[in-house]
Amino acid sequence: MIISLLNQKGGVGKTTLAIHIAAALTEKNMRIILIDADPQKSALDWSAARVGEPLFPVVGMPKENLHKEIPRIADGVDHIIIDGPPRVTALARSVIMASDIVLIPVQPSPYDVWGAEEIVNLIKEASTFKEKMKSAFVINRKITNTAIGRDVSEALAQFGIPVLKTHITQRVVFAESAAAGQTVLEIDQNSASSLEIKQLLKEILSLK
Protein backbone atom coordinates (compact mmCIF):
# COMPACT_ATOMS: atom_id res chain seq x y z
CA MET A 1 0.00 0.00 0.00
CA ILE A 2 1.16 3.53 -0.78
CA ILE A 3 0.27 6.25 1.73
CA SER A 4 1.09 9.87 0.92
CA LEU A 5 0.94 13.05 2.96
CA LEU A 6 0.10 16.23 1.07
CA ASN A 7 -0.85 19.79 1.83
CA GLN A 8 -0.10 22.93 -0.15
CA LYS A 9 0.34 24.84 3.13
CA GLY A 10 3.76 24.49 4.74
CA GLY A 11 4.40 23.96 8.43
CA VAL A 12 1.59 21.49 9.07
CA GLY A 13 3.89 18.69 10.25
CA LYS A 14 3.68 16.65 7.08
CA THR A 15 7.21 15.24 7.38
CA THR A 16 6.82 14.44 11.08
CA LEU A 17 3.69 12.44 10.40
CA ALA A 18 5.23 10.63 7.41
CA ILE A 19 8.24 9.57 9.49
CA HIS A 20 6.14 8.42 12.43
CA ILE A 21 3.66 6.48 10.30
CA ALA A 22 6.60 4.72 8.66
CA ALA A 23 8.15 4.02 12.08
CA ALA A 24 4.88 2.64 13.46
CA LEU A 25 4.58 0.29 10.47
CA THR A 26 8.19 -0.81 10.95
CA GLU A 27 7.32 -1.77 14.53
CA LYS A 28 4.80 -4.20 13.06
CA ASN A 29 7.66 -5.90 11.17
CA MET A 30 6.56 -4.36 7.90
CA ARG A 31 9.12 -3.56 5.21
CA ILE A 32 8.87 0.17 4.57
CA ILE A 33 10.37 2.73 2.23
CA LEU A 34 9.84 6.42 2.89
CA ILE A 35 9.99 8.50 -0.28
CA ASP A 36 10.94 12.13 0.24
CA ALA A 37 9.18 13.90 -2.64
CA ASP A 38 9.54 17.31 -1.01
CA PRO A 39 12.26 19.46 -2.65
CA GLN A 40 13.09 20.76 0.85
CA LYS A 41 14.35 17.24 1.69
CA SER A 42 13.28 17.32 5.34
CA ALA A 43 12.86 13.54 5.62
CA LEU A 44 16.31 13.02 4.12
CA ASP A 45 17.73 15.51 6.63
CA TRP A 46 16.05 13.56 9.45
CA SER A 47 17.60 10.34 8.18
CA ALA A 48 21.05 11.96 7.91
CA ALA A 49 20.83 13.14 11.54
CA ARG A 50 20.29 9.60 12.78
CA VAL A 51 23.10 7.75 14.56
CA GLY A 52 23.15 3.98 14.17
CA GLU A 53 21.02 1.67 12.10
CA PRO A 54 18.26 3.29 10.02
CA LEU A 55 14.68 2.39 10.90
CA PHE A 56 13.82 2.21 7.20
CA PRO A 57 15.27 3.46 3.90
CA VAL A 58 14.57 7.07 2.93
CA VAL A 59 14.77 7.77 -0.81
CA GLY A 60 14.77 11.23 -2.35
CA MET A 61 12.45 11.34 -5.37
CA PRO A 62 11.03 14.82 -6.09
CA LYS A 63 10.21 13.80 -9.66
CA GLU A 64 7.15 14.68 -11.70
CA ASN A 65 7.03 11.09 -13.00
CA LEU A 66 7.23 9.64 -9.48
CA HIS A 67 4.16 7.44 -10.01
CA LYS A 68 6.00 5.73 -12.87
CA GLU A 69 9.25 5.38 -10.90
CA ILE A 70 7.78 3.76 -7.77
CA PRO A 71 7.34 0.24 -9.21
CA ARG A 72 11.11 0.15 -9.70
CA ILE A 73 11.74 0.34 -5.94
CA ALA A 74 8.59 -1.32 -4.60
CA ASP A 75 9.67 -4.94 -5.02
CA GLY A 76 9.70 -6.73 -1.67
CA VAL A 77 8.23 -3.74 0.19
CA ASP A 78 5.01 -3.96 2.24
CA HIS A 79 4.20 -0.26 2.33
CA ILE A 80 5.53 2.97 0.83
CA ILE A 81 5.09 6.30 2.62
CA ILE A 82 5.46 9.48 0.55
CA ASP A 83 6.27 12.85 2.08
CA GLY A 84 4.80 15.05 -0.62
CA PRO A 85 5.66 18.57 -1.81
CA PRO A 86 4.20 21.64 -0.06
CA ARG A 87 2.55 23.10 -3.17
CA VAL A 88 0.03 21.97 -5.75
CA THR A 89 2.24 21.17 -8.72
CA ALA A 90 2.76 18.45 -11.32
CA LEU A 91 4.81 16.67 -8.64
CA ALA A 92 1.83 16.73 -6.24
CA ARG A 93 -0.36 15.28 -8.99
CA SER A 94 2.17 12.49 -9.53
CA VAL A 95 2.19 11.72 -5.80
CA ILE A 96 -1.60 11.46 -5.78
CA MET A 97 -1.61 9.20 -8.83
CA ALA A 98 0.84 6.89 -7.04
CA SER A 99 -1.19 6.70 -3.84
CA ASP A 100 -3.73 4.31 -2.39
CA ILE A 101 -4.38 6.65 0.55
CA VAL A 102 -3.81 10.43 0.58
CA LEU A 103 -3.64 12.06 4.01
CA ILE A 104 -4.00 15.83 4.36
CA PRO A 105 -2.43 17.09 7.60
CA VAL A 106 -4.02 20.26 8.92
CA GLN A 107 -3.35 22.31 12.02
CA PRO A 108 -6.35 23.44 14.08
CA SER A 109 -6.39 26.84 12.44
CA PRO A 110 -8.83 28.63 10.14
CA TYR A 111 -5.91 29.31 7.78
CA ASP A 112 -5.47 25.58 7.27
CA VAL A 113 -9.16 25.14 6.56
CA TRP A 114 -9.12 27.98 4.04
CA GLY A 115 -6.00 26.55 2.39
CA ALA A 116 -7.38 23.03 2.01
CA GLU A 117 -9.62 23.63 -0.98
CA GLU A 118 -6.97 23.43 -3.69
CA ILE A 119 -5.49 20.10 -2.56
CA VAL A 120 -9.02 18.68 -2.06
CA ASN A 121 -9.92 19.65 -5.62
CA LEU A 122 -6.77 17.98 -6.90
CA ILE A 123 -7.63 14.76 -5.05
CA LYS A 124 -11.19 14.78 -6.35
CA GLU A 125 -9.90 15.35 -9.88
CA ALA A 126 -7.57 12.36 -9.55
CA SER A 127 -10.31 10.17 -8.08
CA THR A 128 -12.03 10.07 -11.45
CA PHE A 129 -9.05 8.00 -12.62
CA LYS A 130 -8.44 6.18 -9.32
CA GLU A 131 -11.86 5.26 -7.97
CA LYS A 132 -10.49 3.10 -5.14
CA MET A 133 -8.16 5.77 -3.76
CA LYS A 134 -8.97 6.88 -0.21
CA SER A 135 -8.31 10.27 1.37
CA ALA A 136 -8.68 11.82 4.81
CA PHE A 137 -7.75 14.85 6.87
CA VAL A 138 -5.43 14.42 9.88
CA ILE A 139 -5.55 17.11 12.56
CA ASN A 140 -1.98 17.64 13.69
CA ARG A 141 -0.34 19.86 16.32
CA LYS A 142 -3.54 20.18 18.31
CA ILE A 143 -3.21 22.32 21.43
CA THR A 144 -4.17 20.44 24.61
CA ASN A 145 -7.38 21.40 26.41
CA THR A 146 -8.79 23.51 23.59
CA ALA A 147 -11.97 23.07 21.59
CA ILE A 148 -10.43 24.28 18.35
CA GLY A 149 -9.69 20.74 17.14
CA ARG A 150 -13.41 19.94 17.25
CA ASP A 151 -14.25 23.22 15.54
CA VAL A 152 -11.79 22.51 12.73
CA SER A 153 -13.23 19.01 12.25
CA GLU A 154 -16.64 20.55 11.74
CA ALA A 155 -15.26 23.15 9.31
CA LEU A 156 -13.45 20.50 7.26
CA ALA A 157 -16.65 18.48 6.87
CA GLN A 158 -17.67 20.88 4.07
CA PHE A 159 -15.11 19.28 1.76
CA GLY A 160 -16.71 15.83 1.81
CA ILE A 161 -13.50 14.08 2.87
CA PRO A 162 -13.37 12.16 6.17
CA VAL A 163 -11.57 13.68 9.16
CA LEU A 164 -9.73 11.04 11.19
CA LYS A 165 -10.83 10.88 14.81
CA THR A 166 -7.28 10.55 16.12
CA HIS A 167 -5.66 13.96 16.63
CA ILE A 168 -1.93 14.40 17.17
CA THR A 169 -1.20 16.81 20.00
CA GLN A 170 1.57 19.37 19.74
CA ARG A 171 4.44 18.29 22.00
CA VAL A 172 8.09 19.32 22.26
CA VAL A 173 9.18 15.68 22.12
CA PHE A 174 8.43 15.56 18.38
CA ALA A 175 10.97 18.31 17.68
CA GLU A 176 13.49 16.85 20.13
CA SER A 177 13.34 13.40 18.59
CA ALA A 178 13.57 14.81 15.04
CA ALA A 179 16.80 16.65 15.87
CA ALA A 180 18.40 13.30 16.71
CA GLY A 181 16.96 11.45 13.72
CA GLN A 182 14.67 9.50 16.03
CA THR A 183 10.94 9.14 16.66
CA VAL A 184 8.82 9.44 19.79
CA LEU A 185 8.18 5.69 19.50
CA GLU A 186 11.85 5.02 20.21
CA ILE A 187 12.02 7.43 23.13
CA ASP A 188 9.04 6.03 25.06
CA GLN A 189 6.69 3.38 23.68
CA ASN A 190 4.00 4.20 26.22
CA SER A 191 4.10 8.00 26.08
CA ALA A 192 0.98 9.92 25.11
CA SER A 193 2.66 10.89 21.81
CA SER A 194 3.50 7.27 20.95
CA LEU A 195 -0.01 6.07 21.78
CA GLU A 196 -1.51 8.76 19.54
CA ILE A 197 0.72 7.69 16.64
CA LYS A 198 -0.21 4.03 17.10
CA GLN A 199 -3.91 4.88 17.22
CA LEU A 200 -3.52 7.05 14.13
CA LEU A 201 -1.92 4.19 12.21
CA LYS A 202 -4.72 1.86 13.25
CA GLU A 203 -7.27 4.32 11.91
CA ILE A 204 -5.34 4.86 8.67
CA LEU A 205 -5.17 1.12 8.00
CA SER A 206 -8.92 0.85 8.55
CA LEU A 207 -9.41 3.09 5.49
CA LYS A 208 -8.34 0.28 3.17
C-alpha positions in Angstrom: 0.0 0.0 0.0 1.2 3.5 -0.8 0.3 6.2 1.7 1.1 9.9 0.9 0.9 13.1 3.0 0.1 16.2 1.1 -0.8 19.8 1.8 -0.1 22.9 -0.1 0.3 24.8 3.1 3.8 24.5 4.7 4.4 24.0 8.4 1.6 21.5 9.1 3.9 18.7 10.3 3.7 16.6 7.1 7.2 15.2 7.4 6.8 14.4 11.1 3.7 12.4 10.4 5.2 10.6 7.4 8.2 9.6 9.5 6.1 8.4 12.4 3.7 6.5 10.3 6.6 4.7 8.7 8.1 4.0 12.1 4.9 2.6 13.5 4.6 0.3 10.5 8.2 -0.8 10.9 7.3 -1.8 14.5 4.8 -4.2 13.1 7.7 -5.9 11.2 6.6 -4.4 7.9 9.1 -3.6 5.2 8.9 0.2 4.6 10.4 2.7 2.2 9.8 6.4 2.9 10.0 8.5 -0.3 10.9 12.1 0.2 9.2 13.9 -2.6 9.5 17.3 -1.0 12.3 19.5 -2.6 13.1 20.8 0.9 14.4 17.2 1.7 13.3 17.3 5.3 12.9 13.5 5.6 16.3 13.0 4.1 17.7 15.5 6.6 16.1 13.6 9.5 17.6 10.3 8.2 21.1 12.0 7.9 20.8 13.1 11.5 20.3 9.6 12.8 23.1 7.8 14.6 23.1 4.0 14.2 21.0 1.7 12.1 18.3 3.3 10.0 14.7 2.4 10.9 13.8 2.2 7.2 15.3 3.5 3.9 14.6 7.1 2.9 14.8 7.8 -0.8 14.8 11.2 -2.3 12.4 11.3 -5.4 11.0 14.8 -6.1 10.2 13.8 -9.7 7.2 14.7 -11.7 7.0 11.1 -13.0 7.2 9.6 -9.5 4.2 7.4 -10.0 6.0 5.7 -12.9 9.3 5.4 -10.9 7.8 3.8 -7.8 7.3 0.2 -9.2 11.1 0.1 -9.7 11.7 0.3 -5.9 8.6 -1.3 -4.6 9.7 -4.9 -5.0 9.7 -6.7 -1.7 8.2 -3.7 0.2 5.0 -4.0 2.2 4.2 -0.3 2.3 5.5 3.0 0.8 5.1 6.3 2.6 5.5 9.5 0.6 6.3 12.8 2.1 4.8 15.0 -0.6 5.7 18.6 -1.8 4.2 21.6 -0.1 2.6 23.1 -3.2 0.0 22.0 -5.7 2.2 21.2 -8.7 2.8 18.5 -11.3 4.8 16.7 -8.6 1.8 16.7 -6.2 -0.4 15.3 -9.0 2.2 12.5 -9.5 2.2 11.7 -5.8 -1.6 11.5 -5.8 -1.6 9.2 -8.8 0.8 6.9 -7.0 -1.2 6.7 -3.8 -3.7 4.3 -2.4 -4.4 6.7 0.6 -3.8 10.4 0.6 -3.6 12.1 4.0 -4.0 15.8 4.4 -2.4 17.1 7.6 -4.0 20.3 8.9 -3.3 22.3 12.0 -6.3 23.4 14.1 -6.4 26.8 12.4 -8.8 28.6 10.1 -5.9 29.3 7.8 -5.5 25.6 7.3 -9.2 25.1 6.6 -9.1 28.0 4.0 -6.0 26.6 2.4 -7.4 23.0 2.0 -9.6 23.6 -1.0 -7.0 23.4 -3.7 -5.5 20.1 -2.6 -9.0 18.7 -2.1 -9.9 19.7 -5.6 -6.8 18.0 -6.9 -7.6 14.8 -5.0 -11.2 14.8 -6.4 -9.9 15.4 -9.9 -7.6 12.4 -9.6 -10.3 10.2 -8.1 -12.0 10.1 -11.5 -9.1 8.0 -12.6 -8.4 6.2 -9.3 -11.9 5.3 -8.0 -10.5 3.1 -5.1 -8.2 5.8 -3.8 -9.0 6.9 -0.2 -8.3 10.3 1.4 -8.7 11.8 4.8 -7.8 14.9 6.9 -5.4 14.4 9.9 -5.6 17.1 12.6 -2.0 17.6 13.7 -0.3 19.9 16.3 -3.5 20.2 18.3 -3.2 22.3 21.4 -4.2 20.4 24.6 -7.4 21.4 26.4 -8.8 23.5 23.6 -12.0 23.1 21.6 -10.4 24.3 18.3 -9.7 20.7 17.1 -13.4 19.9 17.3 -14.2 23.2 15.5 -11.8 22.5 12.7 -13.2 19.0 12.2 -16.6 20.5 11.7 -15.3 23.2 9.3 -13.4 20.5 7.3 -16.7 18.5 6.9 -17.7 20.9 4.1 -15.1 19.3 1.8 -16.7 15.8 1.8 -13.5 14.1 2.9 -13.4 12.2 6.2 -11.6 13.7 9.2 -9.7 11.0 11.2 -10.8 10.9 14.8 -7.3 10.5 16.1 -5.7 14.0 16.6 -1.9 14.4 17.2 -1.2 16.8 20.0 1.6 19.4 19.7 4.4 18.3 22.0 8.1 19.3 22.3 9.2 15.7 22.1 8.4 15.6 18.4 11.0 18.3 17.7 13.5 16.9 20.1 13.3 13.4 18.6 13.6 14.8 15.0 16.8 16.7 15.9 18.4 13.3 16.7 17.0 11.4 13.7 14.7 9.5 16.0 10.9 9.1 16.7 8.8 9.4 19.8 8.2 5.7 19.5 11.8 5.0 20.2 12.0 7.4 23.1 9.0 6.0 25.1 6.7 3.4 23.7 4.0 4.2 26.2 4.1 8.0 26.1 1.0 9.9 25.1 2.7 10.9 21.8 3.5 7.3 21.0 0.0 6.1 21.8 -1.5 8.8 19.5 0.7 7.7 16.6 -0.2 4.0 17.1 -3.9 4.9 17.2 -3.5 7.1 14.1 -1.9 4.2 12.2 -4.7 1.9 13.2 -7.3 4.3 11.9 -5.3 4.9 8.7 -5.2 1.1 8.0 -8.9 0.9 8.6 -9.4 3.1 5.5 -8.3 0.3 3.2 
